[in-house]
Amino acid sequence: MLFPNKLFSYSESILSKLPVVLKELKKQPLGVRELYQKVSRSLDGVNEYVDVLDCLYALHKIEYDEEEGVLHYVI
């Protein structure tokens, strides 16, 4: 997981990608694959996408609904 430091700028870090994912989830709950398709242009691959989801989940900004199989934005 890349965080801003002397080697990586903010724009290269995971933190700059968090708002991109949250913006999509604020519109509507989405499945993991559907969300990736919507934000993939802003990310550097699946590994970065998983890192973003991990970070948002750890911050309690998203939740996964197992029954519906979708990610929800948490207010």
C-alpha positions in Angstrom: 0.0 0.0 0.0 1.5 3.3 -1.1 1.3 6.3 1.2 2.7 9.7 0.5 6.3 10.0 1.6 9.7 11.2 0.2 9.5 8.8 -2.6 5.8 8.9 -3.6 3.8 12.1 -4.0 0.2 12.4 -2.9 -1.1 11.9 -6.4 0.9 8.6 -6.7 -0.4 7.3 -3.4 -3.5 5.3 -2.4 -5.0 8.3 -0.6 -5.6 10.2 -3.8 -7.7 7.3 -5.1 -10.1 7.1 -2.2 -12.4 9.9 -3.3 -12.7 8.3 -6.7 -14.2 5.1 -5.3 -16.3 6.9 -2.7 -17.8 9.2 -5.3 -19.1 6.2 -7.2 -20.5 4.5 -4.1 -22.2 7.7 -3.0 -24.4 7.4 -6.1 -25.5 3.8 -5.5 -24.3 0.5 -4.0 -22.3 -1.5 -6.4 -20.8 -4.9 -6.7 -17.1 -5.3 -6.5 -16.7 -6.0 -10.2 -19.1 -3.2 -11.3 -17.3 -0.7 -9.1 -13.9 -1.7 -10.6 -15.2 -1.3 -14.1 -16.3 2.3 -13.2 -13.1 3.3 -11.5 -10.4 1.3 -13.4 -9.3 4.2 -15.5 -8.3 6.1 -12.4 -6.3 3.2 -10.9 -3.1 1.4 -11.7 -4.6 -2.1 -11.7 -6.4 -4.6 -9.5 -3.8 -4.6 -6.7 -4.3 -0.8 -6.2 -8.1 -1.3 -6.3 -7.9 -3.9 -3.5 -5.6 -1.6 -1.5 -8.1 1.2 -1.9 -11.0 -1.1 -0.7 -8.9 -2.3 2.2 -8.2 1.2 3.3 -11.8 2.4 3.0 -13.0 -0.6 4.9 -10.5 -0.1 7.7 -11.6 3.5 7.9 -15.3 2.4 8.1 -16.2 4.3 5.0 -17.6 1.3 3.1 -19.3 -1.9 4.1 -19.9 -5.1 2.2 -23.5 -6.5 2.2 -23.1 -10.3 1.8 -26.8 -10.9 1.1 -26.9 -8.4 -1.8 -23.3 -8.8 -2.8 -22.7 -5.1 -3.0 -20.5 -2.4 -1.4 -22.2 0.4 0.4 -21.0 3.9 1.3 -21.2 4.4 5.1 -22.2 7.9 6.2 
